[in-house]
Amino acid sequence: MKTPQHFGLIYFTLAIAQIIIGNCFHLSAYVTLSILPVMVLCIPLNVGTIAAMLIAFATGLAADASCEGLAGLNALALVPVAFIRKPLIRLVFGEELIERKQQFSIRKFGWTKTSAAILAVQSIFLIIYIIADGAGARPFWFNASRFGASLAAGWLLSLAVAAVIVPDDKK
């Protein structure tokens, strides 16, 4: 028997988890943990780009208001992720998924394709986030180290989130 999955409830719960991560798990100056990009990537495909951008903006502002020091930093970095969500899914998973408005799953497409999509959205998010956070005041090697450490940690955490938020089809 298949239980229905309520995406909105899971998304809201993961947004609260991101707020807890932002408040309680500040590992170092080199690591920025964020599950927000994979949450936006996993928004159902029947949601349009504009609506996804508004959801990303609201989620980013909620995270900024609750745990981050700079207001608007997560929102600034998250909106471009929502903007490229459908083209990225089309590129990584194929046109058929977009046409049928299906959701991708790790079981159906494998860890490799799912990891590629997660790494792409994490990279876009982190590049914008780190550049906006540093505002040219930090040296390149600090920002590069921060990007690498944050990408590695965020990728592992995002794989776990993708397994939770995306329905696992047996197709």
Secondary structure per residue as TSV (DSSP state, phi and psi in degrees):
chain	resnum	aa	ss	phi	psi
A	1	M	-	360.0	131.8
A	2	K	-	-95.3	127.5
A	3	T	-	-89.3	138.4
A	4	P	-	-68.9	143.2
A	5	Q	-	-105.6	127.9
A	6	H	-	-99.2	99.4
A	7	F	H	-60.6	-42.7
A	8	G	H	-59.5	-41.9
A	9	L	H	-67.4	-42.5
A	10	I	H	-65.8	-41.7
A	11	Y	H	-61.2	-45.5
A	12	F	H	-62.7	-42.3
A	13	T	H	-63.6	-40.8
A	14	L	H	-70.2	-30.9
A	15	A	H	-64.5	-40.0
A	16	I	H	-65.4	-39.1
A	17	A	H	-61.9	-38.8
A	18	Q	H	-63.8	-38.7
A	19	I	H	-64.1	-40.5
A	20	I	H	-66.0	-42.2
A	21	I	H	-59.8	-44.8
A	22	G	H	-65.2	-32.1
A	23	N	H	-87.5	-35.5
A	24	C	H	-109.4	-20.3
A	25	F	-	-117.7	51.7
A	26	H	-	-82.8	94.2
A	27	L	-	-70.0	-48.4
A	28	S	B	-165.8	179.5
A	29	A	T	-71.4	-16.0
A	30	Y	T	-91.8	-13.1
A	31	V	B	-120.5	122.3
A	32	T	-	-114.1	106.2
A	33	L	-	-87.6	126.4
A	34	S	-	-148.5	129.5
A	35	I	-	-102.2	1.1
A	36	L	H	-60.1	-42.1
A	37	P	H	-61.3	-41.4
A	38	V	H	-71.3	-29.7
A	39	M	H	-63.5	-42.7
A	40	V	H	-69.2	-39.3
A	41	L	H	-59.0	-35.6
A	42	C	T	-88.9	5.0
A	43	I	S	-59.7	135.0
A	44	P	-	-54.3	147.2
A	45	L	T	-72.9	-13.3
A	46	N	T	-76.8	-8.3
A	47	V	S	-86.0	127.1
A	48	G	-	-70.3	171.4
A	49	T	H	-65.5	-43.4
A	50	I	H	-63.6	-44.4
A	51	A	H	-63.9	-39.9
A	52	A	H	-64.3	-37.4
A	53	M	H	-66.7	-38.5
A	54	L	H	-67.1	-40.5
A	55	I	H	-62.9	-43.8
A	56	A	H	-62.7	-42.5
A	57	F	H	-62.5	-46.4
A	58	A	H	-64.6	-41.7
A	59	T	H	-65.0	-42.7
A	60	G	H	-63.4	-42.4
A	61	L	H	-65.7	-37.7
A	62	A	H	-63.4	-42.1
A	63	A	H	-66.9	-39.8
A	64	D	H	-63.9	-44.6
A	65	A	H	-68.7	-29.6
A	66	S	H	-92.6	-27.4
A	67	C	T	-142.7	-22.3
A	68	E	-	-93.7	157.1
A	69	G	S	-78.7	-39.0
A	70	L	S	-96.6	120.9
A	71	A	T	-69.9	128.2
A	72	G	T	94.0	-3.5
A	73	L	H	-68.6	-48.3
A	74	N	H	-64.8	-40.8
A	75	A	H	-62.7	-41.9
A	76	L	H	-60.7	-42.0
A	77	A	H	-81.6	-22.2
A	78	L	H	-87.8	-30.8
A	79	V	H	-62.2	-42.7
A	80	P	H	-62.7	-29.9
A	81	V	H	-63.5	-43.3
A	82	A	H	-66.4	-33.2
A	83	F	H	-66.0	-39.0
A	84	I	T	-95.4	5.6
A	85	R	H	-56.0	-56.2
A	86	K	H	-67.3	-44.3
A	87	P	H	-60.8	-36.0
A	88	L	H	-67.9	-43.1
A	89	I	H	-62.7	-40.3
A	90	R	H	-62.0	-42.1
A	91	L	H	-69.2	-44.7
A	92	V	H	-83.7	-45.4
A	93	F	H	-102.1	-15.8
A	94	G	-	107.3	161.6
A	95	E	H	-69.2	-31.4
A	96	E	H	-59.3	-37.6
A	97	L	H	-63.3	-40.2
A	98	I	H	-69.2	-44.5
A	99	E	H	-63.5	-39.8
A	100	R	H	-85.6	-6.4
A	101	K	T	53.3	42.5
A	102	Q	-	-90.8	169.1
A	103	Q	-	-103.0	139.4
A	104	F	-	-75.1	154.2
A	105	S	-	-136.9	154.8
A	106	I	H	-66.1	-38.7
A	107	R	H	-65.9	-39.8
A	108	K	H	-73.9	-40.8
A	109	F	H	-107.5	-9.6
A	110	G	H	87.1	165.3
A	111	W	H	-70.2	-30.6
A	112	T	H	-66.3	-51.5
A	113	K	H	-67.1	-40.0
A	114	T	H	-64.2	-41.6
A	115	S	H	-63.6	-38.9
A	116	A	H	-62.2	-43.6
A	117	A	H	-65.8	-41.7
A	118	I	H	-65.9	-43.7
A	119	L	H	-62.3	-36.7
A	120	A	H	-65.5	-48.2
A	121	V	H	-70.3	-36.3
A	122	Q	H	-63.8	-40.8
A	123	S	H	-63.6	-46.7
A	124	I	H	-60.7	-47.2
A	125	F	H	-59.6	-48.5
A	126	L	H	-69.2	-37.2
A	127	I	H	-60.7	-48.6
A	128	I	H	-66.1	-43.4
A	129	Y	H	-62.0	-48.1
A	130	I	H	-69.1	-40.7
A	131	I	H	-64.3	-44.3
A	132	A	H	-68.8	-35.7
A	133	D	H	-70.2	-41.8
A	134	G	H	-78.2	-31.4
A	135	A	T	49.9	37.3
A	136	G	T	79.4	2.0
A	137	A	-	-89.7	-17.8
A	138	R	S	-103.3	149.0
A	139	P	-	-69.7	158.4
A	140	F	H	-57.1	-44.5
A	141	W	H	-67.6	-32.0
A	142	F	H	-64.6	-47.2
A	143	N	H	-64.5	-38.6
A	144	A	H	-66.3	-41.4
A	145	S	H	-64.6	-41.9
A	146	R	H	-63.6	-41.6
A	147	F	H	-62.1	-48.3
A	148	G	H	-62.8	-46.5
A	149	A	H	-66.6	-40.7
A	150	S	H	-69.0	-37.4
A	151	L	H	-65.8	-43.2
A	152	A	H	-64.6	-47.9
A	153	A	H	-68.0	-41.7
A	154	G	H	-67.7	-33.8
A	155	W	H	-64.3	-46.0
A	156	L	H	-62.9	-44.4
A	157	L	H	-66.2	-38.3
A	158	S	H	-69.6	-31.4
A	159	L	H	-61.9	-41.8
A	160	A	H	-64.9	-41.0
A	161	V	H	-65.7	-41.1
A	162	A	H	-62.7	-35.5
A	163	A	H	-66.7	-28.2
A	164	V	H	-84.7	-44.5
A	165	I	H	-83.5	-25.8
A	166	V	S	-95.8	130.6
A	167	P	-	-63.8	141.5
A	168	D	-	-95.7	94.2
A	169	D	-	-74.4	154.1
A	170	K	-	-104.9	19.8
A	171	K	-	-87.1	360.0
